[in-house]
Amino acid sequence: MPSFRSAKEQASAAVSAKIALGTSRHANKDDGQIHSVRTAQAYSQVLSCFTTFIKESRLGDLKSATQDMAQAYLT
């Protein structure tokens, strides 16, 4: 089911699920978490643009995004 949240809200929710501020990135090198405020802001901005593309193309929402959708966005 598609999300009715704005692109910015979807991106923010996706980033907040992966954020781990206050923990050392060196000690947790491959944990898949975001350890920097600026990196979190950059990811949120990029995901917001990607989500806008998905919504305008009527392809669904960020949770249902596939690798093919990402490739279409990048091209």
WOPE-V934065 format. One record per backbone hydrogen bond with DSSP energy under -0.5 kcal/mol. NH is the residue of the N-H (numbers start at 0). CO is the residue of the C=O. Records with the same first field share a line. If there is no record, write none. Layout:
NH->CO + CO
This chain:
9->5
10->6
11->7
12->8
13->9
14->10
15->11
16->12
17->14
18->15
19->33
22->19
27->23
28->25
30->27
33->17
34->32
39->35
40->36
41->37
42->38
43->39
44->40
45->41
46->42
47->43
48->44
49->45
50->46
51->47
52->48
53->49
54->50
55->51
56->52
57->54
58->53
64->61
69->65
70->66
71->67
72->68
73->69
74->70
